[in-house]
Amino acid sequence: MAANDFMAGVKLTAGPVNNNNTIAITGLPGVGADTTIDRAKAEVAANGRVYVAPDVQLGIGADFINITNRTGASWPQHSEVYVCAPRFPPADPAAEIEALDAKVTALESQVGALQATVADHETRIAALEAAAPI
């Protein structure tokens, strides 16, 4: 799995997920609107196995993913179930690189400002420590 791939998971605490039953991974704001996820290549991992359609069926909503177990086997309670999918490559990699370079430049500027603030504070602390006691 590449660093930019999509992944979400859940631990089955309410009980097993039997064949043809569905579970939900919730708390995924914006997942339904995320057009960078290659849903056709999504995989589900459960109990040390990786499944793809038609063994699993995915339904992606605004902030959740429903997973229907069609494997013919039950996923026991306390299993961990994960959805993984690659992301589509950017339409214009050069533009994405430029945007990332701009972010790096902005962050470097912030680091410089923070270093100047720290140096100023160190100078003030040294002056206070060197002052004669009252």
N, C-alpha and C positions, 0 to 999 in steps of 0.2 A: 504494500500500500504506500503510495507516495504521500509526501508531507501535506499536500493540499487536498487530498481526498476527503470525502465526507464519511463520517462514522458516528453512529449513535447506538446506545445499548440500554438494556434494562435487565434487572435481576427478577426472576419470577418468584414473587413472595406470596401471591394469593393462591397458588396451587399450580398443578401441571397445566400444560397447554396440549390438549389432546388433538388428534387428527381432525382437521376442518374447523378448529377453534381459532379465535383471533385474539391477539394481545395488542396493546397500544404502547408505543414509546411517546411520552408526552413531554411538554416543556421544551419544545424546539421552536422558539419564535422565528417566524419567517421561512421555515423549511418549505412550506407549500409554494412560496413565491420564488424560491431559489432556482433559477433556470440554469445554473452552472452544474447541477448534479445530473450525471448521466444515469437516469433511472433505468434505462434498458439494460445496463450492465451491473445493476445492484445485486449484491449477494447478502445472504443471511447466514450467520454463523451461530450454531447452537450445539452444545455437547460435543465439541471437537470436530464437527462436520460443517461443511459449507454447502449451502443450498441455493439454487437459482430457480426461476420459474420453469416449470409449473409446480415444483415441489413447495414453493412458497408464493404467496400472493401479497404484494405490497399495495397499500393505499396511503397516499400522502395527502394530509390535510394542511390547513394553515399553520398549525403549530404541533402537529403530531404525525406519527407514522403507524399505521395498522399493519400487522403481520399476521397472515393466515397460514397456519401450519397445514400443509397438504402432503407431508412426507410419508404418511402412513404410520408414523411412530409418535409416541407422546414425548414431549419435552418435560422432564420432571420439575417439580417445585424446586426452587433455589438454583435452577439453571440460569446461565447468563446468555442472553440473546442479543446479537449485534447486527446492525445493518451497515454495510460498507458499500460505497459507490465511488467511482472515479469522477472527477470533474472534467468538463469539456475544456480543451485548451482555449486560451484567450483568442479572440478574433484577430487582435492586432498585438502581438507580443512586444513590438517595439514601443507602442504607446504604454503598455503596462510597465515595461522597464523604465521608461521616462518618469512615470508616476511614482514608481518605487524609488528612483534616484532623487526625486523631489522630496519625498518623505525622509529619506536618509539625510539630505541636506538640512531640512528643517530640524530633525532630531539632533544633528551635530551642532546646530546653532543653539538649541536649547541646552545641550551639554555645556557648551562654552559659557553661556549665561550662568548656569548653575555653578560652574567652576569659579567664575568671577565672584559670585555671591559667597561661596565657601571661603575663598581667599580673603575677601573683605571681613567676614566673620572671624577668621583666624587672626587677622591683624587686630581687630577690636578686642578679641579675647586676650591676646598677648599684651596689649596696652593696659587692659584692666588688671591683669595679673602682675604687671610691672609697677602699677601705681602704688604709691606709699600707703600703708594702712592708716586709717583715720584714728 
